């Protein structure tokens, strides 16, 4: 399995939401960024999961192109009349979410269970 087609997200399905946890610490390579985007989009468009929690606990660094993928995912979730939430974001990454305005558009939680309970 190539790096691009390897699972970039670990998926857990709960009663009230689907949790997608990033596998990679660094999401910087174009092939990996595109694979992450495709896997996130498939959760909504192909698999019908419209209540998503993205867990960033493993992510220490990511390219700005990932933010564009997250905005696109948000639009797809909204179109599916769902909810998108984030949790466990490294403080250094949280600055990027704030600067891009994503922090105002998506609820962000420090803890996965707290986020799950909010659905």
C-alpha positions as a Markdown table, in Angstrom:
| # | Residue | x | y | z |
|---|---|---|---|---|
| 1 | Unk | 0.0 | 0.0 | 0.0 |
| 2 | Unk | 1.5 | 3.3 | -1.0 |
| 3 | Unk | 1.8 | 6.2 | 1.4 |
| 4 | Unk | -1.0 | 8.1 | -0.3 |
| 5 | Unk | -3.5 | 5.2 | -0.2 |
| 6 | Unk | -2.7 | 4.1 | 3.4 |
| 7 | Unk | -5.4 | 5.1 | 5.9 |
| 8 | Unk | -4.6 | 8.6 | 7.1 |
| 9 | Unk | -7.5 | 8.5 | 9.6 |
| 10 | Unk | -8.5 | 6.1 | 12.3 |
| 11 | Unk | -12.3 | 5.9 | 12.4 |
| 12 | Unk | -14.4 | 5.1 | 15.5 |
| 13 | Unk | -18.2 | 5.1 | 15.2 |
| 14 | Unk | -20.2 | 6.0 | 18.3 |
| 15 | Unk | -23.9 | 6.3 | 18.9 |
| 16 | Unk | -23.9 | 10.1 | 18.6 |
| 17 | Unk | -21.0 | 10.8 | 16.2 |
| 18 | Unk | -18.1 | 9.4 | 14.2 |
| 19 | Unk | -14.6 | 10.2 | 15.4 |
| 20 | Unk | -11.8 | 10.5 | 12.8 |
| 21 | Unk | -8.4 | 10.7 | 14.4 |
| 22 | Unk | -5.4 | 11.7 | 12.3 |
| 23 | Unk | -2.7 | 9.0 | 12.1 |
| 24 | Unk | 0.2 | 11.3 | 11.1 |
| 25 | Unk | 2.2 | 13.7 | 13.3 |
| 26 | Unk | 3.1 | 15.8 | 10.2 |
| 27 | Unk | 0.7 | 16.4 | 7.4 |
| 28 | Unk | 2.8 | 18.2 | 4.9 |
| 29 | Unk | 3.3 | 16.0 | 1.8 |
| 30 | Unk | 0.9 | 16.8 | -1.1 |
| 31 | Unk | 0.0 | 13.1 | -1.5 |
| 32 | Unk | -0.8 | 12.8 | 2.2 |
| 33 | Unk | -2.8 | 16.0 | 2.3 |
| 34 | Unk | -4.9 | 14.9 | -0.7 |
| 35 | Unk | -5.4 | 11.4 | 0.8 |
| 36 | Unk | -6.5 | 13.0 | 4.1 |
| 37 | Unk | -8.9 | 15.2 | 2.2 |
| 38 | Unk | -10.3 | 12.3 | 0.2 |
| 39 | Unk | -10.8 | 10.1 | 3.2 |
| 40 | Unk | -12.5 | 12.9 | 5.2 |
| 41 | Unk | -14.8 | 13.7 | 2.2 |
| 42 | Unk | -15.7 | 10.1 | 1.7 |
| 43 | Unk | -16.9 | 9.8 | 5.3 |
| 44 | Unk | -19.6 | 12.4 | 4.5 |
| 45 | Unk | -20.3 | 11.8 | 0.8 |
| 46 | Unk | -19.9 | 8.1 | 0.4 |
| 47 | Unk | -20.4 | 6.7 | 3.9 |
| 48 | Unk | -23.1 | 9.1 | 5.1 |
| 49 | Unk | -21.4 | 10.2 | 8.4 |
| 50 | Unk | -22.6 | 13.8 | 9.0 |
| 51 | Unk | -21.8 | 14.1 | 12.7 |
| 52 | Unk | -18.0 | 14.2 | 12.7 |
| 53 | Unk | -15.5 | 14.9 | 15.3 |
| 54 | Unk | -11.9 | 15.3 | 14.1 |
| 55 | Unk | -9.3 | 14.4 | 16.7 |
| 56 | Unk | -6.0 | 16.2 | 16.2 |
| 57 | Unk | -4.2 | 14.6 | 19.2 |
| 58 | Unk | -1.4 | 13.1 | 17.0 |
| 59 | Unk | -0.9 | 16.1 | 14.8 |
| 60 | Unk | 2.1 | 18.3 | 15.6 |
| 61 | Unk | 2.5 | 20.1 | 12.3 |
| 62 | Unk | 0.4 | 20.5 | 9.2 |
| 63 | Unk | 0.7 | 22.5 | 6.0 |
| 64 | Unk | -1.7 | 25.3 | 5.3 |
| 65 | Unk | -3.3 | 23.3 | 2.5 |
| 66 | Unk | -4.9 | 21.1 | 5.2 |
| 67 | Unk | -6.9 | 24.1 | 6.4 |
| 68 | Unk | -8.4 | 24.4 | 2.9 |
| 69 | Unk | -9.4 | 20.7 | 3.1 |
| 70 | Unk | -11.0 | 21.4 | 6.5 |
| 71 | Unk | -13.1 | 24.3 | 5.1 |
| 72 | Unk | -14.2 | 22.1 | 2.2 |
| 73 | Unk | -15.2 | 19.3 | 4.7 |
| 74 | Unk | -17.1 | 21.9 | 6.7 |
| 75 | Unk | -19.1 | 22.8 | 3.6 |
| 76 | Unk | -19.8 | 19.1 | 2.9 |
| 77 | Unk | -21.0 | 18.5 | 6.4 |
| 78 | Unk | -23.2 | 21.5 | 6.4 |
| 79 | Unk | -24.7 | 20.5 | 3.0 |
| 80 | Unk | -25.5 | 17.1 | 4.6 |
| 81 | Unk | -27.2 | 19.0 | 7.5 |
| 82 | Unk | -24.7 | 17.6 | 10.0 |
| 83 | Unk | -22.2 | 18.9 | 12.5 |
| 84 | Unk | -18.4 | 19.1 | 12.5 |
| 85 | Unk | -16.4 | 19.5 | 15.6 |
| 86 | Unk | -12.6 | 19.4 | 16.4 |
| 87 | Unk | -10.8 | 18.2 | 19.6 |
| 88 | Unk | -7.3 | 17.8 | 21.0 |
| 89 | Unk | -5.5 | 20.5 | 18.9 |
| 90 | Unk | -1.9 | 21.3 | 19.8 |
| 91 | Unk | -1.7 | 24.9 | 21.0 |
| 92 | Unk | 0.7 | 25.8 | 18.2 |
| 93 | Unk | -1.8 | 24.5 | 15.6 |
| 94 | Unk | -4.7 | 26.2 | 17.4 |
| 95 | Unk | -3.1 | 29.6 | 16.4 |
| 96 | Unk | -3.6 | 28.7 | 12.7 |
| 97 | Unk | -7.2 | 27.8 | 13.3 |
| 98 | Unk | -7.7 | 31.2 | 15.0 |
| 99 | Unk | -5.9 | 33.1 | 12.3 |
| 100 | Unk | -7.9 | 31.5 | 9.5 |
| 101 | Unk | -11.3 | 32.0 | 11.2 |
| 102 | Unk | -11.9 | 28.3 | 11.3 |
| 103 | Unk | -12.1 | 28.5 | 15.1 |
| 104 | Unk | -15.2 | 30.7 | 14.8 |
| 105 | Unk | -16.9 | 28.3 | 12.5 |
| 106 | Unk | -16.3 | 25.0 | 14.2 |
| 107 | Unk | -16.6 | 24.1 | 17.9 |
| 108 | Unk | -13.3 | 23.1 | 19.3 |
| 109 | Unk | -12.9 | 21.0 | 22.5 |
| 110 | Unk | -9.8 | 20.1 | 24.6 |
| 111 | Unk | -11.1 | 16.6 | 25.3 |
| 112 | Unk | -12.6 | 14.0 | 23.0 |
| 113 | Unk | -15.2 | 12.8 | 25.4 |
| 114 | Unk | -16.3 | 16.4 | 26.1 |
| 115 | Unk | -16.7 | 16.9 | 22.4 |
| 116 | Unk | -18.6 | 13.6 | 21.9 |
| 117 | Unk | -21.0 | 14.6 | 24.8 |
| 118 | Unk | -21.7 | 17.9 | 23.1 |
| 119 | Unk | -23.4 | 16.2 | 20.0 |
